[in-house]
């Protein structure tokens, strides 16, 4: 439970306490007041009416504020169902994803498997999930050919192990035209990804 959610829960508890105070009978308050200060003047019924109106109004405002706060909290953090749906949609999207690399082996489409996975999961988070807060932590044995990424998100308790494996796809090679339309001498190598996910850390 994040800080904002805790504050909203506390506000609801406070509102419940205000409503409970508004329900206390006038005779009980008078008896309690007389026990503390017998010489104090007796409170009129109108004072209790005003007090109840004020307490109920404060409770209503507090409930409305807490409800809006829960909406804000939902949009600033992930929950397990949002992360589960996003991970499965992201891996489905990445399964069969093709790209090319230059002569150094670097892709111009993404920086690394971590950033690619984080971007895709955040993309499929849905309307209430934030666009940030997704983390893909690589395993120590990851290579350019294969990666195992532990995917988590802020606010969610679940974690997923996303497996990415690339294979050579020559049909996706790209050779840009050379000078004056002549055949180019540099070929960008094509690759294809296989992707899957399972519950738990890698």
C-alpha positions as CSV (number, residue, x, y, z in Angstrom):
1,X,0.0,0.0,0.0
2,X,1.6,3.3,-1.1
3,X,1.6,6.5,1.0
4,X,-1.3,8.2,-0.9
5,X,-3.5,5.1,-0.3
6,X,-2.7,5.1,3.4
7,X,-3.6,8.8,3.7
8,X,-6.9,8.1,1.9
9,X,-7.7,5.2,4.3
10,X,-6.8,7.4,7.3
11,X,-9.1,10.1,6.0
12,X,-12.0,7.6,5.7
13,X,-11.4,6.5,9.3
14,X,-11.4,10.1,10.4
15,X,-14.7,10.7,8.6
16,X,-16.2,7.7,10.4
17,X,-15.1,9.2,13.7
18,X,-16.8,12.5,12.8
19,X,-20.0,10.7,12.0
20,X,-19.9,8.8,15.2
21,X,-19.4,12.1,17.1
22,X,-22.5,13.5,15.3
23,X,-24.6,10.6,16.5
24,X,-23.8,11.1,20.2
25,X,-27.0,12.1,22.1
26,X,-27.2,15.6,23.6
27,X,-28.0,14.2,27.1
28,X,-24.8,12.2,27.1
29,X,-22.7,15.2,26.2
30,X,-24.4,17.3,28.8
31,X,-23.8,14.6,31.5
32,X,-20.1,14.3,30.4
33,X,-19.7,18.1,30.5
34,X,-21.4,18.4,33.9
35,X,-19.0,15.8,35.2
36,X,-16.0,17.8,34.1
37,X,-17.3,21.2,35.0
38,X,-20.5,21.3,37.1
39,X,-20.6,25.1,37.0
40,X,-20.6,25.4,33.2
41,X,-23.8,26.8,31.6
42,X,-26.1,24.2,30.0
43,X,-25.8,24.0,26.2
44,X,-29.0,24.7,24.2
45,X,-30.4,22.2,21.7
46,X,-29.5,24.6,18.8
47,X,-25.8,24.2,19.7
48,X,-26.1,20.4,19.2
49,X,-27.9,20.9,15.9
50,X,-25.2,23.2,14.6
51,X,-22.5,20.8,15.8
52,X,-24.1,17.8,14.1
53,X,-24.4,19.8,10.8
54,X,-20.8,20.8,10.9
55,X,-19.6,17.3,11.8
56,X,-21.7,15.6,9.0
57,X,-20.5,18.3,6.5
58,X,-16.9,17.7,7.4
59,X,-17.4,13.9,7.0
60,X,-19.0,14.3,3.6
61,X,-16.2,16.5,2.4
62,X,-13.6,14.1,3.7
63,X,-15.3,11.1,2.0
64,X,-15.4,12.9,-1.3
65,X,-11.8,13.9,-1.0
66,X,-10.8,10.3,-0.1
67,X,-12.7,8.9,-3.1
68,X,-11.0,11.3,-5.4
69,X,-7.7,10.5,-3.8
70,X,-8.2,6.8,-4.4
71,X,-8.7,7.7,-8.1
72,X,-5.4,9.6,-8.1
73,X,-3.6,6.8,-6.3
74,X,-4.9,4.3,-8.9
75,X,-3.5,6.4,-11.7
76,X,-0.1,6.8,-10.1
77,X,0.6,3.2,-9.2
78,X,0.2,-0.3,-10.7
79,X,-1.8,-3.2,-9.3
80,X,-1.3,-6.9,-9.9
81,X,-4.1,-7.2,-12.5
82,X,-2.8,-4.3,-14.5
83,X,0.8,-5.6,-14.5
84,X,-0.4,-9.2,-15.4
85,X,-2.4,-8.0,-18.4
86,X,0.3,-5.6,-19.6
87,X,3.1,-8.2,-19.4
88,X,1.1,-10.8,-21.3
89,X,0.1,-8.3,-24.0
90,X,3.7,-7.0,-24.2
91,X,5.2,-10.4,-24.7
92,X,2.6,-11.3,-27.2
93,X,3.5,-8.2,-29.1
94,X,7.3,-8.9,-28.9
95,X,6.9,-12.5,-29.9
96,X,7.8,-12.3,-33.6
97,X,9.1,-8.7,-33.4
98,X,11.8,-8.0,-36.0
99,X,14.5,-5.5,-36.1
100,X,17.9,-4.8,-37.7
101,X,21.3,-4.0,-36.3
102,X,24.3,-2.1,-37.7
103,X,27.8,-3.4,-38.1
104,X,28.4,-3.0,-34.4
105,X,25.4,-5.2,-33.5
106,X,23.4,-2.3,-32.1
107,X,19.8,-1.8,-33.0
108,X,18.5,1.6,-33.9
109,X,15.0,0.6,-32.7
110,X,15.7,0.2,-29.0
111,X,18.7,0.6,-26.7
112,X,18.6,-2.8,-25.0
113,X,16.2,-5.6,-24.1
114,X,15.4,-3.9,-20.7
115,X,14.3,-0.6,-22.2
116,X,12.4,-2.4,-24.9
117,X,10.5,-4.6,-22.4
118,X,9.8,-1.6,-20.1
119,X,8.4,0.4,-22.9
120,X,6.1,-2.3,-24.2
121,X,4.7,-3.2,-20.7
122,X,4.0,0.5,-20.0
123,X,2.3,0.8,-23.4
124,X,-0.2,-2.0,-22.5
125,X,-0.9,-0.8,-18.9
126,X,-4.4,0.4,-19.7
127,X,-6.2,3.6,-18.8
128,X,-5.7,3.6,-15.0
129,X,-2.1,2.4,-15.0
130,X,0.7,5.0,-15.1
131,X,2.9,5.4,-18.1
132,X,6.0,5.0,-15.9
133,X,7.1,2.8,-13.0
134,X,7.9,-0.4,-14.9
135,X,11.3,-2.1,-14.2
136,X,13.0,-4.9,-16.2
137,X,16.0,-6.2,-14.3
138,X,18.3,-8.4,-16.4
139,X,19.8,-11.7,-15.2
140,X,23.6,-11.8,-14.8
141,X,23.9,-14.3,-17.6
142,X,22.0,-12.4,-20.3
143,X,23.7,-12.0,-23.7
144,X,22.9,-10.3,-27.0
145,X,21.1,-13.4,-28.1
146,X,19.1,-14.3,-25.0
147,X,17.8,-12.4,-22.0
148,X,15.8,-13.2,-18.8
149,X,14.2,-10.1,-17.3
150,X,12.4,-9.8,-14.0
151,X,9.6,-7.4,-14.6
152,X,8.0,-5.4,-11.7
153,X,6.1,-2.2,-11.3
154,X,5.6,0.4,-8.6
155,X,2.6,-0.5,-6.4
156,X,2.3,-4.1,-7.7
157,X,3.3,-7.1,-5.6
158,X,3.7,-9.6,-8.5
159,X,6.8,-10.1,-10.6
160,X,7.2,-11.8,-13.9
161,X,10.1,-13.5,-15.7
162,X,10.2,-12.4,-19.3
163,X,12.3,-14.5,-21.7
164,X,13.5,-13.0,-24.9
165,X,15.5,-14.9,-27.5
166,X,16.6,-13.6,-30.9
167,X,17.2,-15.6,-34.0
168,X,18.8,-14.6,-37.3
169,X,16.3,-13.6,-40.0
170,X,18.1,-12.9,-43.2
171,X,14.9,-12.1,-45.0
172,X,14.7,-9.0,-42.8
173,X,18.2,-7.8,-43.8
174,X,18.2,-4.3,-45.2
175,X,20.8,-2.8,-47.6
176,X,20.3,0.9,-48.2
177,X,21.0,2.3,-51.6
178,X,24.5,3.7,-52.2
179,X,25.6,6.8,-53.9
180,X,23.6,7.8,-57.1
181,X,21.3,4.8,-56.6
182,X,24.0,2.2,-56.9
183,X,23.7,-0.9,-54.7
184,X,24.9,-0.2,-51.1
185,X,27.9,-1.9,-49.6
186,X,26.5,-2.0,-46.0
187,X,23.8,-4.5,-45.0
188,X,21.9,-4.2,-41.7
189,X,21.4,-7.7,-40.3
190,X,17.8,-8.7,-39.5
191,X,16.7,-10.5,-36.4
192,X,13.5,-11.9,-35.0
193,X,12.5,-12.2,-31.3
194,X,10.8,-15.0,-29.5
195,X,9.1,-13.9,-26.2
196,X,7.4,-15.5,-23.3
197,X,6.6,-14.8,-19.6
198,X,5.9,-16.7,-16.5
199,X,5.0,-15.8,-12.9
200,X,7.8,-15.1,-10.5
201,X,11.3,-13.7,-10.7
202,X,13.9,-15.1,-13.1
